[in-house]
Amino acid sequence: MTMIVERLGDSFAARVTGLDAGTLSNAQAADLHQAYLDHKVLIIEGQDMSVAQFDAFGTLFGETVEHPVKNFQHPDNPKVMLLSNSTRHGKPLGVKDAGSFWHSDRSYMERTADATMLYSVEIPDDGGDTYFADLEAVYDNLPEKLRARIDGLDYVSQYRWTTNRGDPESRWHFMTEDEMANTPPVVRPMVRTHPETGRKGLFIFPGISAGVRGIVGMDAIESSDLLDELFDHMTDARFQYRFKWRDPGTIVLWDNRCVMHRATTKNLPPEKVRTLYRISTLGSVPS
């Protein structure tokens, strides 16, 4: 088979056809990695993968890692996380509301995620779309004075930190004591240089998982005002691509170093079941 990469309209994402993700040659793997760098989000449909094959596919993009919250690991492989709004025997099958806020995976860890990939197992006839935003385009389109202001600035991030400790999504309600101990505060650059392409992108996120505590060297009011301005800019629809899940057997792969994403599973009624496998790969310390 010949691999074909086709950009999806005027978005930054691309659809890949002409490959079996479970049996890639070295040449195909290299071409796929280049497409991942070029397009940031890849859609690969028509696959038939076991959990082990999906994990093996993930290793083409780095070392696959466990999520810091352990509740919904796949029983056959702890590096595969279950995302689902379904229940089995009265218990949730997977994380029901997985990331309905804008975020980049592991942005709150010392070493962030490079790639994340989802594999569809059950797909509803409508709903459950996933949104992506191009953080390099976000940065390039900042007003020049604002871009100059944030270059070189850092911020403090901690997984699910929030000023509202009563929020059920906060770290104090969502995580065990061990999980909280394993996610200490980290310092992040507001602007990240992609380690493979050299391109710059904004690297700060409005979602609760990022847990932005504030900008280093700024008082709370100045920091909050600047963050609000950046979050308003980076969530503009012109930087987004909306993926509509259509069939089981679809892999969606993206680069967390230059893309943020959010889910819409929270809005699915219970009769519209969406179940996905999720894998992330271990990246570097952002700079």
C-alpha positions in Angstrom: 0.0 0.0 0.0 1.1 3.6 -0.6 0.6 6.0 2.2 -1.3 9.2 1.3 -1.5 12.3 3.5 -4.2 14.7 2.6 -4.8 18.0 4.4 -8.3 18.5 5.6 -9.7 21.6 3.9 -8.0 24.8 5.2 -7.3 23.3 8.6 -3.9 22.2 9.9 -5.0 18.6 10.3 -4.6 15.8 7.8 -6.1 12.4 6.9 -3.7 9.5 6.3 -4.8 6.6 4.1 -3.1 3.5 2.6 -1.5 2.0 5.7 -2.1 -0.7 8.4 -1.1 0.9 11.7 -0.4 -2.5 13.2 2.2 -3.5 10.5 4.1 -0.4 9.5 7.4 -0.7 7.7 10.4 1.5 8.9 9.9 3.7 5.8 6.1 4.1 6.6 6.8 4.9 10.2 9.3 7.6 9.2 6.9 9.1 6.7 4.1 9.1 9.3 6.3 10.8 11.9 7.1 13.6 9.3 3.4 14.0 8.6 2.8 14.3 12.3 5.3 17.1 12.5 3.9 18.8 9.4 0.2 18.7 10.2 0.1 18.3 14.1 -3.1 16.3 14.0 -3.5 13.1 11.9 -6.7 11.0 11.3 -6.1 7.3 10.4 -9.3 5.5 9.7 -10.2 1.8 9.0 -7.9 0.2 11.6 -8.4 -3.1 13.5 -6.1 -3.1 16.6 -5.8 -5.0 19.8 -4.8 -3.1 23.0 -1.3 -4.5 22.6 -1.1 -3.4 19.0 -2.3 0.1 19.9 0.4 0.4 22.6 3.0 -0.8 20.1 1.8 1.8 17.6 2.2 4.4 20.3 5.9 3.5 20.9 6.6 4.7 17.3 6.3 8.2 18.8 8.1 7.6 22.1 7.8 5.8 25.4 4.2 5.2 26.3 3.4 6.3 29.9 0.6 5.8 32.4 -1.7 8.6 33.3 -1.2 9.9 36.9 -4.8 9.1 37.8 -5.1 5.3 37.9 -8.8 4.6 38.1 -9.5 4.0 34.5 -6.4 2.1 33.2 -7.2 -0.7 30.7 -7.1 -4.0 32.6 -4.8 -5.5 30.1 -2.4 -2.6 29.8 -1.9 0.2 32.4 -0.5 2.6 29.7 -3.8 2.5 27.9 -6.5 4.7 29.5 -10.2 4.1 28.9 -12.4 7.1 28.0 -16.1 6.3 28.0 -19.5 7.6 29.1 -20.7 3.9 29.3 -21.3 1.9 32.5 -20.7 -1.8 33.2 -22.5 -3.5 36.1 -23.4 -0.1 37.5 -19.8 1.3 37.4 -18.2 3.7 34.9 -16.3 1.9 32.2 -13.9 4.8 31.7 -13.4 8.5 32.3 -16.8 10.0 31.3 -15.9 13.7 31.1 -12.3 13.5 29.8 -11.0 16.9 29.2 -14.0 19.1 28.3 -11.6 22.0 28.8 -8.7 23.2 26.6 -5.5 21.5 27.7 -2.3 19.8 26.5 -1.6 16.3 28.0 0.9 16.2 30.9 1.6 20.0 30.7 1.6 19.9 34.5 4.3 17.2 34.7 8.1 17.9 34.7 8.3 16.0 31.4 5.3 16.7 29.2 3.6 14.5 26.6 4.9 14.5 23.0 2.1 12.5 21.2 -1.3 11.5 22.3 -3.5 9.2 20.3 -7.0 7.9 20.6 -8.5 4.8 19.1 -12.3 4.5 18.7 -14.0 1.4 20.0 -17.7 2.6 20.2 -18.9 5.7 18.4 -22.4 7.3 18.6 -24.2 8.3 15.5 -23.8 12.0 16.5 -21.8 14.0 19.1 -18.7 13.4 21.1 -16.5 15.6 18.7 -13.0 16.5 19.7 -11.6 20.0 19.1 -8.0 20.9 18.5 -6.2 24.3 18.4 -2.9 25.2 16.7 -0.8 26.9 19.3 1.9 28.0 16.8 -0.8 29.9 14.8 -2.0 31.3 18.1 1.4 32.6 18.9 2.1 33.9 15.4 -1.2 35.9 15.4 -0.6 37.6 18.8 -0.2 41.4 18.6 3.5 42.2 18.3 3.6 44.0 21.6 1.9 41.2 23.5 4.2 38.6 21.8 7.2 40.6 23.0 5.8 40.9 26.5 5.4 37.2 27.1 8.6 35.9 25.4 10.9 34.7 28.3 8.1 34.6 30.9 7.4 31.5 33.0 4.3 30.4 34.9 3.6 27.9 37.6 1.4 24.9 36.9 0.0 22.1 39.1 -2.4 19.4 38.0 -6.0 20.4 38.7 -5.0 23.3 41.0 -7.7 26.0 41.3 -8.6 28.8 43.6 -11.9 27.0 44.2 -11.1 24.0 46.3 -14.7 23.0 46.3 -14.7 22.3 42.6 -15.3 18.6 42.1 -12.7 18.7 39.3 -10.1 20.1 41.6 -7.1 18.1 42.8 -8.5 17.9 46.3 -11.6 16.0 45.2 -10.4 14.3 42.0 -7.2 12.6 43.2 -5.8 10.4 45.9 -3.2 11.6 48.3 -0.5 9.6 46.5 -1.6 11.1 43.1 -1.4 14.6 44.6 2.0 13.9 46.0 3.2 12.8 42.5 2.0 16.0 40.8 4.0 18.9 42.5 4.1 22.4 41.0 6.2 22.9 37.9 7.5 26.0 36.2 6.6 26.3 32.5 7.7 28.7 29.7 4.7 30.6 28.3 6.3 30.3 24.9 7.7 26.9 23.9 10.1 26.2 21.1 9.3 22.9 19.4 12.3 20.6 19.9 12.0 19.0 16.5 10.9 21.8 14.2 12.2 24.9 16.0 8.8 26.7 15.7 7.5 28.7 18.6 4.0 28.3 20.1 2.1 29.5 23.1 2.3 26.9 25.9 -0.3 27.8 28.5 -3.8 26.5 28.9 -7.1 27.6 30.3 -8.4 24.2 31.4 -8.4 23.0 35.0 -6.0 20.1 34.3 -3.3 22.7 33.5 -3.8 24.2 37.0 -2.2 27.6 36.1 -1.3 29.2 39.5 0.1 32.4 38.1 2.9 34.1 36.1 6.3 34.2 37.7 7.3 37.7 38.8 3.7 39.2 38.5 1.2 40.0 41.2 -2.1 38.2 41.2 -4.1 40.9 39.4 -1.5 41.6 36.7 -1.1 37.9 36.1 -4.8 37.2 36.0 -5.4 40.1 33.5 -2.7 38.9 31.2 -3.9 35.3 31.3 -7.4 36.3 30.5 -6.2 38.2 27.5 -4.2 35.2 26.3 -7.0 32.7 26.9 -9.5 34.8 25.0 -7.1 35.0 22.0 -6.1 31.3 22.0 -9.6 30.0 22.1 -10.7 31.9 19.0 -12.4 29.6 16.4 -10.0 30.6 13.6 -7.2 28.5 15.2 -9.4 25.4 15.7 -10.1 22.2 13.9 -13.2 20.1 14.9 -13.0 16.4 14.4 -16.3 14.5 14.1 -15.9 10.8 15.1 -17.6 8.6 12.6 -16.6 5.0 12.9 -14.9 2.5 15.2 -11.3 1.7 14.2 -10.1 5.3 13.9 -6.9 6.6 15.3 -6.5 10.3 16.0 -2.9 11.3 16.7 -1.7 14.8 17.7 1.4 16.7 18.9 0.9 18.1 22.4 4.0 20.3 22.0 2.1 22.6 19.6 -1.6 21.6 19.9 -4.2 21.9 22.7 -7.5 20.0 22.6 -10.8 19.5 24.4 -13.5 16.9 24.4 -17.3 17.2 24.3 -18.3 13.9 25.8 -19.8 15.8 28.8 -22.7 16.7 26.5 -23.5 13.2 25.3 -26.7 11.6 26.5 -26.2 8.2 28.1 -27.8 6.3 25.1 -25.1 7.8 22.8 -22.0 5.8 23.9 -18.5 6.8 23.0 -15.6 4.6 24.1 -12.0 5.3 23.2 -8.6 4.0 24.1 -6.0 6.7 24.9 -2.2 6.6 25.0 0.4 9.4 25.5 4.1 9.3 25.0 6.7 10.8 27.4 8.3 14.0 26.2 11.0 16.4 27.3 11.1 19.3 29.8 9.6 22.3 27.8 12.0 25.1 26.9 
